Amino acid sequence: MNLTAKEYESLVAKAAPKSKLGINCTKAFISGGAVCALGEVGSQWLMNRGMDQTEALGLVSIGYVLLAAILTGLNVFDDITKFALAGALVPITGFSNSMVAPALEFKSEGYVAGLGAKMFTIAGPVLVFGVSASVVYGIILYLFNLI
């Protein structure tokens, strides 16, 4: 069966499910906003109890990482992201989930070959490229400050 590119595109367009872009964007916006608002409420609460802003924001971030890890371990995080879409995945909670989910999936292979090796399958490249990019940007910034 030989198809031209236009015929193939036509078949794909007919078979592909229709995207609910408006609804999906609205759900992600509202849920992402709720995540941020919750973090703001938490940080304000901590600052009202004497903690400085840097410590409060750090503690809220740690809380989000811990909460996402616990919800992933309880197999609830996936259900939340099915509704919230990118609103739950884009913040730091998505990073936590990307670390915990592979670790849980491969824990039966042992601590080193399973948990340790597979924990970074998704997050590893992000860490490597993030650290590498920050080093390159730092060198460039340093060089421009010398000129």
Secondary structure, 3 states (H helix, E strand, C coil): CCCCHHHHHHHHHHHCCCCCHHHHHHHHHHHHHHHHHHHHHHHHHHHHCCCCHHHHHHHHHHHHHHHHHHHHHCCCHHHHHHHHCHHHHCCHHHHHHHHHHHHHHCHHHCHHHHHHHHCCCCHHHHHHHHHHHHHHHHHHHHHHHHC
